[in-house]
Amino acid sequence: MDSKTFYKEDGSDVGEPLAVRPRIAAAKLGISESTLDRLRKAGRIPFVKLDGAILYRVASLDQFLLQSEQWVKQDTA
């Protein structure tokens, strides 16, 4: 089977990207690009460097949020 079986020639079936650039990643997380850069440099958020471009996998952004999620324990008095 060739790729034409799965993909349209014009790319209209691509859907959501697998990875996004810092501006979009920061917007998706609701933080500034400088905060995203700081998190990346601290090794807290995964990224991909591809031909010099920094990309963030959308799935990794979601995983980052899940791992960062905090719950406040409420007193039951």
PDB file as gemmi writes it, atoms N, CA and C in Angstrom:
CRYST1    1.000    1.000    1.000  90.00  90.00  90.00 P 1                      
ATOM      1  N   MET A   1       0.837  -1.181   0.000  1.00  0.00           N  
ATOM      2  CA  MET A   1       0.000   0.000   0.000  1.00  0.00           C  
ATOM      3  C   MET A   1       0.881   1.244   0.000  1.00  0.00           C  
ATOM      4  N   ASP A   2       0.580   2.213  -0.812  1.00  0.00           N  
ATOM      5  CA  ASP A   2       1.382   3.433  -0.837  1.00  0.00           C  
ATOM      6  C   ASP A   2       0.727   4.514   0.022  1.00  0.00           C  
ATOM      7  N   SER A   3       1.465   5.596   0.223  1.00  0.00           N  
ATOM      8  CA  SER A   3       0.993   6.660   1.110  1.00  0.00           C  
ATOM      9  C   SER A   3      -0.275   7.329   0.600  1.00  0.00           C  
ATOM     10  N   LYS A   4      -0.536   7.279  -0.704  1.00  0.00           N  
ATOM     11  CA  LYS A   4      -1.739   7.898  -1.247  1.00  0.00           C  
ATOM     12  C   LYS A   4      -3.001   7.230  -0.714  1.00  0.00           C  
ATOM     13  N   THR A   5      -2.881   5.993  -0.265  1.00  0.00           N  
ATOM     14  CA  THR A   5      -4.014   5.290   0.309  1.00  0.00           C  
ATOM     15  C   THR A   5      -4.450   5.952   1.614  1.00  0.00           C  
ATOM     16  N   PHE A   6      -3.503   6.515   2.336  1.00  0.00           N  
ATOM     17  CA  PHE A   6      -3.779   7.083   3.650  1.00  0.00           C  
ATOM     18  C   PHE A   6      -3.894   8.595   3.669  1.00  0.00           C  
ATOM     19  N   TYR A   7      -3.196   9.276   2.776  1.00  0.00           N  
ATOM     20  CA  TYR A   7      -3.120  10.735   2.831  1.00  0.00           C  
ATOM     21  C   TYR A   7      -3.582  11.368   1.534  1.00  0.00           C  
ATOM     22  N   LYS A   8      -4.262  12.489   1.663  1.00  0.00           N  
ATOM     23  CA  LYS A   8      -4.670  13.241   0.487  1.00  0.00           C  
ATOM     24  C   LYS A   8      -3.470  14.006  -0.045  1.00  0.00           C  
ATOM     25  N   GLU A   9      -3.421  14.181  -1.341  1.00  0.00           N  
ATOM     26  CA  GLU A   9      -2.304  14.871  -1.994  1.00  0.00           C  
ATOM     27  C   GLU A   9      -2.131  16.316  -1.514  1.00  0.00           C  
ATOM     28  N   ASP A  10      -3.242  17.004  -1.229  1.00  0.00           N  
ATOM     29  CA  ASP A  10      -3.157  18.422  -0.859  1.00  0.00           C  
ATOM     30  C   ASP A  10      -2.906  18.631   0.639  1.00  0.00           C  
ATOM     31  N   GLY A  11      -2.823  17.560   1.415  1.00  0.00           N  
ATOM     32  CA  GLY A  11      -2.549  17.671   2.834  1.00  0.00           C  
ATOM     33  C   GLY A  11      -3.743  18.102   3.669  1.00  0.00           C  
ATOM     34  N   SER A  12      -4.930  18.139   3.067  1.00  0.00           N  
ATOM     35  CA  SER A  12      -6.112  18.626   3.785  1.00  0.00           C  
ATOM     36  C   SER A  12      -6.558  17.686   4.904  1.00  0.00           C  
ATOM     37  N   ASP A  13      -6.022  16.485   4.953  1.00  0.00           N  
ATOM     38  CA  ASP A  13      -6.398  15.530   5.993  1.00  0.00           C  
ATOM     39  C   ASP A  13      -5.425  15.525   7.175  1.00  0.00           C  
ATOM     40  N   VAL A  14      -4.499  16.449   7.173  1.00  0.00           N  
ATOM     41  CA  VAL A  14      -3.445  16.456   8.182  1.00  0.00           C  
ATOM     42  C   VAL A  14      -3.997  16.665   9.590  1.00  0.00           C  
ATOM     43  N   GLY A  15      -4.961  17.546   9.764  1.00  0.00           N  
ATOM     44  CA  GLY A  15      -5.524  17.782  11.084  1.00  0.00           C  
ATOM     45  C   GLY A  15      -4.588  18.583  11.967  1.00  0.00           C  
ATOM     46  N   GLU A  16      -4.661  18.326  13.258  1.00  0.00           N  
ATOM     47  CA  GLU A  16      -3.832  19.046  14.226  1.00  0.00           C  
ATOM     48  C   GLU A  16      -2.372  18.651  14.082  1.00  0.00           C  
ATOM     49  N   PRO A  17      -1.456  19.607  14.281  1.00  0.00           N  
ATOM     50  CA  PRO A  17      -0.026  19.279  14.188  1.00  0.00           C  
ATOM     51  C   PRO A  17       0.418  18.421  15.367  1.00  0.00           C  
ATOM     52  N   LEU A  18       1.432  17.615  15.161  1.00  0.00           N  
ATOM     53  CA  LEU A  18       2.002  16.798  16.233  1.00  0.00           C  
ATOM     54  C   LEU A  18       2.857  17.642  17.163  1.00  0.00           C  
ATOM     55  N   ALA A  19       3.458  18.707  16.623  1.00  0.00           N  
ATOM     56  CA  ALA A  19       4.324  19.584  17.404  1.00  0.00           C  
ATOM     57  C   ALA A  19       4.081  21.030  16.985  1.00  0.00           C  
ATOM     58  N   VAL A  20       4.363  21.946  17.919  1.00  0.00           N  
ATOM     59  CA  VAL A  20       4.144  23.369  17.657  1.00  0.00           C  
ATOM     60  C   VAL A  20       5.368  24.171  18.079  1.00  0.00           C  
ATOM     61  N   ARG A  21       5.483  25.357  17.530  1.00  0.00           N  
ATOM     62  CA  ARG A  21       6.580  26.262  17.867  1.00  0.00           C  
ATOM     63  C   ARG A  21       6.301  26.913  19.221  1.00  0.00           C  
ATOM     64  N   PRO A  22       7.324  27.533  19.824  1.00  0.00           N  
ATOM     65  CA  PRO A  22       7.184  28.099  21.168  1.00  0.00           C  
ATOM     66  C   PRO A  22       6.002  29.059  21.354  1.00  0.00           C  
ATOM     67  N   ARG A  23       5.746  29.921  20.399  1.00  0.00           N  
ATOM     68  CA  ARG A  23       4.647  30.887  20.546  1.00  0.00           C  
ATOM     69  C   ARG A  23       3.310  30.172  20.745  1.00  0.00           C  
ATOM     70  N   ILE A  24       3.065  29.147  19.937  1.00  0.00           N  
ATOM     71  CA  ILE A  24       1.810  28.392  20.029  1.00  0.00           C  
ATOM     72  C   ILE A  24       1.793  27.546  21.301  1.00  0.00           C  
ATOM     73  N   ALA A  25       2.924  26.919  21.628  1.00  0.00           N  
ATOM     74  CA  ALA A  25       3.006  26.097  22.846  1.00  0.00           C  
ATOM     75  C   ALA A  25       2.703  26.941  24.078  1.00  0.00           C  
ATOM     76  N   ALA A  26       3.297  28.127  24.160  1.00  0.00           N  
ATOM     77  CA  ALA A  26       3.059  29.016  25.296  1.00  0.00           C  
ATOM     78  C   ALA A  26       1.586  29.415  25.367  1.00  0.00           C  
ATOM     79  N   ALA A  27       1.004  29.728  24.223  1.00  0.00           N  
ATOM     80  CA  ALA A  27      -0.411  30.112  24.189  1.00  0.00           C  
ATOM     81  C   ALA A  27      -1.295  28.954  24.639  1.00  0.00           C  
ATOM     82  N   LYS A  28      -0.983  27.736  24.196  1.00  0.00           N  
ATOM     83  CA  LYS A  28      -1.769  26.565  24.601  1.00  0.00           C  
ATOM     84  C   LYS A  28      -1.698  26.352  26.105  1.00  0.00           C  
ATOM     85  N   LEU A  29      -0.537  26.625  26.702  1.00  0.00           N  
ATOM     86  CA  LEU A  29      -0.366  26.455  28.145  1.00  0.00           C  
ATOM     87  C   LEU A  29      -0.861  27.655  28.939  1.00  0.00           C  
ATOM     88  N   GLY A  30      -1.086  28.785  28.262  1.00  0.00           N  
ATOM     89  CA  GLY A  30      -1.541  29.986  28.933  1.00  0.00           C  
ATOM     90  C   GLY A  30      -0.434  30.691  29.701  1.00  0.00           C  
ATOM     91  N   ILE A  31       0.800  30.565  29.191  1.00  0.00           N  
ATOM     92  CA  ILE A  31       1.953  31.199  29.828  1.00  0.00           C  
ATOM     93  C   ILE A  31       2.707  32.019  28.785  1.00  0.00           C  
ATOM     94  N   SER A  32       3.654  32.825  29.239  1.00  0.00           N  
ATOM     95  CA  SER A  32       4.438  33.626  28.300  1.00  0.00           C  
ATOM     96  C   SER A  32       5.521  32.761  27.658  1.00  0.00           C  
ATOM     97  N   GLU A  33       6.036  33.231  26.537  1.00  0.00           N  
ATOM     98  CA  GLU A  33       7.128  32.513  25.876  1.00  0.00           C  
ATOM     99  C   GLU A  33       8.371  32.474  26.757  1.00  0.00           C  
ATOM    100  N   SER A  34       8.599  33.547  27.532  1.00  0.00           N  
ATOM    101  CA  SER A  34       9.773  33.567  28.399  1.00  0.00           C  
ATOM    102  C   SER A  34       9.645  32.535  29.522  1.00  0.00           C  
ATOM    103  N   THR A  35       8.438  32.333  30.029  1.00  0.00           N  
ATOM    104  CA  THR A  35       8.224  31.301  31.048  1.00  0.00           C  
ATOM    105  C   THR A  35       8.437  29.918  30.439  1.00  0.00           C  
ATOM    106  N   LEU A  36       7.937  29.713  29.242  1.00  0.00           N  
ATOM    107  CA  LEU A  36       8.136  28.448  28.544  1.00  0.00           C  
ATOM    108  C   LEU A  36       9.623  28.191  28.323  1.00  0.00           C  
ATOM    109  N   ASP A  37      10.351  29.209  27.921  1.00  0.00           N  
ATOM    110  CA  ASP A  37      11.793  29.094  27.701  1.00  0.00           C  
ATOM    111  C   ASP A  37      12.510  28.740  29.002  1.00  0.00           C  
ATOM    112  N   ARG A  38      12.094  29.361  30.077  1.00  0.00           N  
ATOM    113  CA  ARG A  38      12.689  29.080  31.392  1.00  0.00           C  
ATOM    114  C   ARG A  38      12.414  27.636  31.817  1.00  0.00           C  
ATOM    115  N   LEU A  39      11.191  27.150  31.597  1.00  0.00           N  
ATOM    116  CA  LEU A  39      10.844  25.764  31.915  1.00  0.00           C  
ATOM    117  C   LEU A  39      11.669  24.783  31.082  1.00  0.00           C  
ATOM    118  N   ARG A  40      11.858  25.117  29.803  1.00  0.00           N  
ATOM    119  CA  ARG A  40      12.653  24.263  28.916  1.00  0.00           C  
ATOM    120  C   ARG A  40      14.097  24.203  29.382  1.00  0.00           C  
ATOM    121  N   LYS A  41      14.683  25.353  29.678  1.00  0.00           N  
ATOM    122  CA  LYS A  41      16.083  25.412  30.095  1.00  0.00           C  
ATOM    123  C   LYS A  41      16.312  24.730  31.440  1.00  0.00           C  
ATOM    124  N   ALA A  42      15.280  24.708  32.289  1.00  0.00           N  
ATOM    125  CA  ALA A  42      15.376  24.044  33.588  1.00  0.00           C  
ATOM    126  C   ALA A  42      15.143  22.541  33.478  1.00  0.00           C  
ATOM    127  N   GLY A  43      14.817  22.080  32.268  1.00  0.00           N  
ATOM    128  CA  GLY A  43      14.579  20.658  32.055  1.00  0.00           C  
ATOM    129  C   GLY A  43      13.237  20.179  32.569  1.00  0.00           C  
ATOM    130  N   ARG A  44      12.302  21.088  32.736  1.00  0.00           N  
ATOM    131  CA  ARG A  44      10.991  20.725  33.269  1.00  0.00           C  
ATOM    132  C   ARG A  44       9.965  20.391  32.205  1.00  0.00           C  
ATOM    133  N   ILE A  45      10.227  20.822  30.972  1.00  0.00           N  
ATOM    134  CA  ILE A  45       9.273  20.546  29.895  1.00  0.00           C  
ATOM    135  C   ILE A  45      10.050  20.010  28.692  1.00  0.00           C  
ATOM    136  N   PRO A  46       9.585  18.909  28.123  1.00  0.00           N  
ATOM    137  CA  PRO A  46      10.320  18.318  27.003  1.00  0.00           C  
ATOM    138  C   PRO A  46      10.142  19.107  25.705  1.00  0.00           C  
ATOM    139  N   PHE A  47      11.159  19.022  24.864  1.00  0.00           N  
ATOM    140  CA  PHE A  47      11.116  19.707  23.573  1.00  0.00           C  
ATOM    141  C   PHE A  47      11.902  18.896  22.556  1.00  0.00           C  
ATOM    142  N   VAL A  48      11.751  19.274  21.303  1.00  0.00           N  
ATOM    143  CA  VAL A  48      12.471  18.647  20.201  1.00  0.00           C  
ATOM    144  C   VAL A  48      13.211  19.752  19.466  1.00  0.00           C  
ATOM    145  N   LYS A  49      14.458  19.510  19.153  1.00  0.00           N  
ATOM    146  CA  LYS A  49      15.206  20.470  18.349  1.00  0.00           C  
ATOM    147  C   LYS A  49      15.409  19.832  16.978  1.00  0.00           C  
ATOM    148  N   LEU A  50      14.855  20.459  15.968  1.00  0.00           N  
ATOM    149  CA  LEU A  50      14.876  19.920  14.615  1.00  0.00           C  
ATOM    150  C   LEU A  50      15.443  20.969  13.676  1.00  0.00           C  
ATOM    151  N   ASP A  51      16.635  20.720  13.174  1.00  0.00           N  
ATOM    152  CA  ASP A  51      17.321  21.684  12.301  1.00  0.00           C  
ATOM    153  C   ASP A  51      17.372  23.082  12.924  1.00  0.00           C  
ATOM    154  N   GLY A  52      17.625  23.138  14.215  1.00  0.00           N  
ATOM    155  CA  GLY A  52      17.744  24.416  14.910  1.00  0.00           C  
ATOM    156  C   GLY A  52      16.437  24.983  15.433  1.00  0.00           C  
ATOM    157  N   ALA A  53      15.317  24.450  14.981  1.00  0.00           N  
ATOM    158  CA  ALA A  53      14.010  24.936  15.441  1.00  0.00           C  
ATOM    159  C   ALA A  53      13.596  24.177  16.697  1.00  0.00           C  
ATOM    160  N   ILE A  54      13.108  24.891  17.690  1.00  0.00           N  
ATOM    161  CA  ILE A  54      12.604  24.255  18.904  1.00  0.00           C  
ATOM    162  C   ILE A  54      11.113  24.017  18.718  1.00  0.00           C  
ATOM    163  N   LEU A  55      10.717  22.773  18.950  1.00  0.00           N  
ATOM    164  CA  LEU A  55       9.315  22.377  18.826  1.00  0.00           C  
ATOM    165  C   LEU A  55       8.877  21.685  20.101  1.00  0.00           C  
ATOM    166  N   TYR A  56       7.586  21.781  20.388  1.00  0.00           N  
ATOM    167  CA  TYR A  56       7.002  21.114  21.544  1.00  0.00           C  
ATOM    168  C   TYR A  56       5.906  20.180  21.051  1.00  0.00           C  
ATOM    169  N   ARG A  57       6.027  18.889  21.391  1.00  0.00           N  
ATOM    170  CA  ARG A  57       4.981  17.935  21.016  1.00  0.00           C  
ATOM    171  C   ARG A  57       3.715  18.278  21.783  1.00  0.00           C  
ATOM    172  N   VAL A  58       2.590  18.332  21.101  1.00  0.00           N  
ATOM    173  CA  VAL A  58       1.318  18.659  21.738  1.00  0.00           C  
ATOM    174  C   VAL A  58       1.012  17.637  22.833  1.00  0.00           C  
ATOM    175  N   ALA A  59       1.277  16.371  22.584  1.00  0.00           N  
ATOM    176  CA  ALA A  59       1.044  15.326  23.591  1.00  0.00           C  
ATOM    177  C   ALA A  59       1.916  15.565  24.830  1.00  0.00           C  
ATOM    178  N   SER A  60       3.137  16.054  24.639  1.00  0.00           N  
ATOM    179  CA  SER A  60       4.026  16.331  25.771  1.00  0.00           C  
ATOM    180  C   SER A  60       3.545  17.526  26.587  1.00  0.00           C  
ATOM    181  N   LEU A  61       2.929  18.502  25.926  1.00  0.00           N  
ATOM    182  CA  LEU A  61       2.374  19.646  26.649  1.00  0.00           C  
ATOM    183  C   LEU A  61       1.253  19.184  27.577  1.00  0.00           C  
ATOM    184  N   ASP A  62       0.404  18.315  27.068  1.00  0.00           N  
ATOM    185  CA  ASP A  62      -0.688  17.774  27.875  1.00  0.00           C  
ATOM    186  C   ASP A  62      -0.133  16.956  29.038  1.00  0.00           C  
ATOM    187  N   GLN A  63       0.879  16.129  28.774  1.00  0.00           N  
ATOM    188  CA  GLN A  63       1.501  15.318  29.813  1.00  0.00           C  
ATOM    189  C   GLN A  63       2.154  16.208  30.874  1.00  0.00           C  
ATOM    190  N   PHE A  64       2.797  17.281  30.440  1.00  0.00           N  
ATOM    191  CA  PHE A  64       3.412  18.230  31.364  1.00  0.00           C  
ATOM    192  C   PHE A  64       2.366  18.802  32.319  1.00  0.00           C  
ATOM    193  N   LEU A  65       1.216  19.183  31.775  1.00  0.00           N  
ATOM    194  CA  LEU A  65       0.155  19.725  32.624  1.00  0.00           C  
ATOM    195  C   LEU A  65      -0.351  18.686  33.611  1.00  0.00           C  
ATOM    196  N   LEU A  66      -0.533  17.463  33.143  1.00  0.00           N  
ATOM    197  CA  LEU A  66      -1.006  16.398  34.033  1.00  0.00           C  
ATOM    198  C   LEU A  66      -0.019  16.154  35.175  1.00  0.00           C  
ATOM    199  N   GLN A  67       1.260  16.149  34.859  1.00  0.00           N  
ATOM    200  CA  GLN A  67       2.278  15.910  35.883  1.00  0.00           C  
ATOM    201  C   GLN A  67       2.430  17.096  36.825  1.00  0.00           C  
ATOM    202  N   SER A  68       2.094  18.284  36.366  1.00  0.00           N  
ATOM    203  CA  SER A  68       2.234  19.496  37.174  1.00  0.00           C  
ATOM    204  C   SER A  68       0.994  19.794  38.006  1.00  0.00           C  
ATOM    205  N   GLU A  69      -0.066  19.072  37.723  1.00  0.00           N  
ATOM    206  CA  GLU A  69      -1.337  19.324  38.394  1.00  0.00           C  
ATOM    207  C   GLU A  69      -1.199  19.108  39.902  1.00  0.00           C  
ATOM    208  N   GLN A  70      -1.762  20.020  40.659  1.00  0.00           N  
ATOM    209  CA  GLN A  70      -1.692  19.939  42.120  1.00  0.00           C  
ATOM    210  C   GLN A  70      -3.091  20.014  42.705  1.00  0.00           C  
ATOM    211  N   TRP A  71      -3.253  19.323  43.792  1.00  0.00           N  
ATOM    212  CA  TRP A  71      -4.522  19.323  44.495  1.00  0.00           C  
ATOM    213  C   TRP A  71      -4.297  19.875  45.895  1.00  0.00           C  
ATOM    214  N   VAL A  72      -5.221  20.674  46.351  1.00  0.00           N  
ATOM    215  CA  VAL A  72      -5.158  21.199  47.705  1.00  0.00           C  
ATOM    216  C   VAL A  72      -6.023  20.308  48.584  1.00  0.00           C  
ATOM    217  N   LYS A  73      -5.382  19.749  49.606  1.00  0.00           N  
ATOM    218  CA  LYS A  73      -6.115  18.890  50.521  1.00  0.00           C  
ATOM    219  C   LYS A  73      -6.970  19.772  51.431  1.00  0.00           C  
ATOM    220  N   GLN A  74      -8.245  19.485  51.487  1.00  0.00           N  
ATOM    221  CA  GLN A  74      -9.146  20.277  52.323  1.00  0.00           C  
ATOM    222  C   GLN A  74      -9.319  19.601  53.680  1.00  0.00           C  
ATOM    223  N   ASP A  75      -9.353  20.436  54.710  1.00  0.00           N  
ATOM    224  CA  ASP A  75      -9.571  19.918  56.068  1.00  0.00           C  
ATOM    225  C   ASP A  75     -11.003  19.456  56.205  1.00  0.00           C  
ATOM    226  N   THR A  76     -11.178  18.331  56.846  1.00  0.00           N  
ATOM    227  CA  THR A  76     -12.519  17.830  57.106  1.00  0.00           C  
ATOM    228  C   THR A  76     -12.739  17.826  58.608  1.00  0.00           C  
ATOM    229  N   ALA A  77     -13.029  18.983  59.137  1.00  0.00           N  
ATOM    230  CA  ALA A  77     -13.191  19.121  60.593  1.00  0.00           C  
ATOM    231  C   ALA A  77     -14.634  19.147  60.978  1.00  0.00           C  
TER     232      ALA A  77                                                      
END                                                                             
